[in-house]
Each structure stands twice: as structure tokens, then as C-alpha cells.
Amino acid sequence: MGTRLDMERIAKALGAERCGKISPRGGYFGALQLAAEVRARFHVPKGGGRATDPSWSEQRLVRLSPKTLERLEKLAEQADASPMQVAALLLEQAVQTVVSQG
């Protein structure tokens, strides 16, 4: 899938300091950040097939409205992932946000 970005090296080269992690938001920059996370986390399994996060081991069925699926499909095109992989990433991020705020 592409080379991994060394964020520490990039920050140092820019004279910046990494202070924490930000969560993707809506809009163009949110889509870019989601695509970057897909590139960083997804790897093609040794036996071949679709690239995915190797830490994912659970598979569940989730019902969606047609409108939500359409939105996920648009995001998936930008992120070079499947709509349900994008949904899984967004769900993980949302759960992490809720847990860290609680």
C-alpha cells in the first residue's frame, strides 16, 4: 500500500512539536485524514485478498440506511477502502472519543 509517514521526522523538519492526536472531522481535511489512516493501518494479508487492519478479528452485520451506505461509499472511494472498512474505522474513532470523554 505505500510508504508509512514518519510523523516525528516530519514535525522535526517543520520545526514543530507533536502534542497529541486529532480525530478526523467532516469535510475535505477529514476525508484526507481518513484516507491517511487507511494507508497507515491496512495491510494485505499474507494469503492475499483485500487490505485490512490485521488487529480486526470480529465480524458483525450492521444494518444501515441507504443514505448512510451512500455516504460511506463516497468516503470509501476517497480512502481506497470498502464502505464497511470505513464504517469500522469511524466506529472505532467514535467509541474512543466517547470513552475518553466519559
C-alpha positions in Angstrom: 0.0 0.0 0.0 2.6 2.9 0.0 5.2 4.1 2.5 4.4 4.9 6.0 4.9 8.5 7.1 7.3 9.2 9.9 5.3 11.9 11.7 8.1 12.6 14.2 10.6 13.3 11.4 8.1 15.5 9.5 7.4 17.5 12.7 11.1 18.0 13.4 11.8 19.1 9.8 9.0 21.7 10.1 10.2 22.9 13.5 7.1 21.6 15.1 6.3 19.5 18.1 3.7 16.7 18.1 1.4 17.3 21.0 -1.3 14.8 20.6 -3.7 13.0 18.2 -6.6 14.7 16.5 -9.7 13.0 15.3 -11.0 13.3 11.7 -13.8 15.7 11.2 -16.1 16.3 8.3 -15.1 18.0 5.0 -12.1 17.7 2.8 -9.5 17.5 5.5 -11.4 14.9 7.4 -11.6 12.7 4.3 -7.8 13.2 3.8 -7.1 12.2 7.3 -9.4 9.1 7.0 -7.5 8.1 3.8 -4.2 8.5 5.6 -5.3 6.3 8.4 -6.4 3.6 5.9 -2.9 3.7 4.3 -1.2 3.5 7.7 -3.3 0.8 9.2 -4.4 -1.5 6.4 -2.2 -4.3 5.1 -2.7 -7.0 2.5 -2.9 -10.4 4.3 -0.1 -12.9 3.6 -2.5 -15.1 1.8 -3.7 -12.3 -0.4 -7.0 -10.6 -0.6 -8.3 -7.1 0.4 -6.1 -5.0 2.6 -7.4 -4.7 6.2 -6.3 -3.8 9.7 -4.6 -7.0 11.0 -5.9 -6.4 14.5 -9.5 -6.8 13.5 -10.8 -10.3 14.3 -14.5 -9.8 14.8 -17.0 -9.6 12.0 -20.6 -8.5 12.6 -23.6 -7.5 10.5 -24.7 -3.9 10.8 -27.9 -2.5 9.3 -27.6 0.8 7.6 -29.9 3.3 5.9 -29.4 3.6 2.2 -28.3 7.2 2.7 -25.6 6.2 5.2 -24.4 3.5 2.9 -24.2 6.0 0.1 -22.1 8.4 2.2 -19.8 5.5 3.3 -19.4 4.6 -0.4 -18.3 8.1 -1.2 -15.8 8.2 1.6 -14.6 4.7 0.7 -13.8 5.9 -2.8 -11.6 8.7 -1.4 -9.9 6.4 1.1 -9.3 3.4 -1.2 -11.2 1.1 1.1 -14.5 -0.7 1.2 -17.6 1.1 2.7 -17.7 -1.2 5.7 -14.0 -0.8 6.4 -14.6 3.0 6.5 -17.6 2.4 8.8 -15.4 0.2 11.1 -12.7 3.0 11.3 -15.3 5.7 12.0 -17.0 3.4 14.7 -13.6 2.8 16.4 -12.9 6.6 16.4 -16.4 7.4 17.8 -16.2 4.8 20.6 -12.7 6.1 21.5 -13.9 9.6 21.7 -16.9 8.8 23.8 -14.9 6.6 26.2 -12.1 9.2 26.6 -14.7 11.9 27.4 -16.5 9.8 29.9 
